[in-house]
Amino acid sequence: MRIDKFLKVSRVLKRRTLAQQACEKGKVIVNGKEVKPAHRVKVGDEVELQFTGGQLKFRILLIKETVKKDEAQSLYEVIS
Protein backbone atom coordinates (compact mmCIF):
# COMPACT_ATOMS: atom_id res chain seq x y z
CA MET A 1 0.00 0.00 0.00
CA ARG A 2 1.16 3.54 -0.70
CA ILE A 3 2.27 5.58 2.32
CA ASP A 4 -0.18 8.39 1.57
CA LYS A 5 -3.10 5.96 1.51
CA PHE A 6 -1.92 4.20 4.68
CA LEU A 7 -1.75 7.51 6.57
CA LYS A 8 -5.33 8.26 5.53
CA VAL A 9 -6.79 4.77 6.14
CA SER A 10 -5.12 4.53 9.57
CA ARG A 11 -6.43 8.04 10.32
CA VAL A 12 -3.00 9.33 11.29
CA LEU A 13 -3.80 12.19 8.88
CA LYS A 14 -7.35 13.22 7.99
CA ARG A 15 -7.07 13.40 4.22
CA ARG A 16 -4.94 11.76 1.58
CA THR A 17 -4.14 15.18 0.14
CA LEU A 18 -2.57 16.18 3.47
CA ALA A 19 -0.52 12.97 3.45
CA GLN A 20 0.71 13.70 -0.07
CA GLN A 21 1.68 17.25 0.85
CA ALA A 22 3.53 16.05 3.96
CA CYS A 23 5.53 13.59 1.83
CA GLU A 24 6.38 16.24 -0.75
CA LYS A 25 7.64 18.57 2.01
CA GLY A 26 9.92 15.86 3.42
CA LYS A 27 7.96 15.40 6.65
CA VAL A 28 7.37 11.64 6.25
CA ILE A 29 10.28 9.28 6.92
CA VAL A 30 10.04 5.50 6.48
CA ASN A 31 12.87 3.37 7.88
CA GLY A 32 15.15 6.41 8.09
CA LYS A 33 14.54 7.76 4.56
CA GLU A 34 12.35 10.62 3.33
CA VAL A 35 9.72 9.18 1.01
CA LYS A 36 7.38 10.31 -1.75
CA PRO A 37 3.60 9.72 -1.62
CA ALA A 38 3.84 6.61 -3.85
CA HIS A 39 6.31 4.82 -1.56
CA ARG A 40 5.10 1.29 -0.78
CA VAL A 41 4.95 0.35 2.89
CA LYS A 42 4.77 -3.10 4.45
CA VAL A 43 4.17 -4.60 7.87
CA GLY A 44 7.10 -3.84 10.19
CA ASP A 45 8.08 -0.53 8.59
CA GLU A 46 8.83 2.31 11.00
CA VAL A 47 7.27 5.62 10.01
CA GLU A 48 8.15 9.02 11.43
CA LEU A 49 5.91 12.02 10.85
CA GLN A 50 7.23 15.48 11.65
CA PHE A 51 4.76 18.13 12.77
CA THR A 52 5.30 21.74 13.74
CA GLY A 53 4.77 20.85 17.40
CA GLY A 54 6.78 17.62 17.45
CA GLN A 55 6.81 14.22 15.82
CA LEU A 56 4.98 10.90 15.77
CA LYS A 57 6.87 7.65 15.32
CA PHE A 58 5.04 4.37 14.79
CA ARG A 59 5.45 0.82 13.48
CA ILE A 60 3.01 -0.64 10.95
CA LEU A 61 1.32 -3.77 12.34
CA LEU A 62 -1.35 -4.45 9.74
CA ILE A 63 -2.30 -3.22 6.29
CA LYS A 64 -5.95 -3.11 5.22
CA GLU A 65 -7.65 -1.24 2.39
CA THR A 66 -10.49 0.00 4.61
CA VAL A 67 -11.14 -0.03 8.35
CA LYS A 68 -13.77 1.34 10.68
CA LYS A 69 -12.90 4.39 12.75
CA ASP A 70 -12.49 2.43 16.02
CA GLU A 71 -10.28 -0.20 14.34
CA ALA A 72 -7.93 2.31 12.68
CA GLN A 73 -5.50 2.45 15.60
CA SER A 74 -4.96 -1.33 15.44
CA LEU A 75 -3.02 -0.84 12.17
CA TYR A 76 -0.01 0.66 13.97
CA GLU A 77 1.72 0.97 17.34
CA VAL A 78 3.28 4.20 18.54
CA ILE A 79 6.95 3.95 19.47
CA SER A 80 9.08 6.62 21.10
Secondary structure, 3 states (H helix, E strand, C coil): CEHHHHHHHCCCCCCHHHHHHHHHCCCEEECCEECCCCCECCCCCEEEEEECCEEEEEEECCCCCCCCHHHHHHHEEEEC
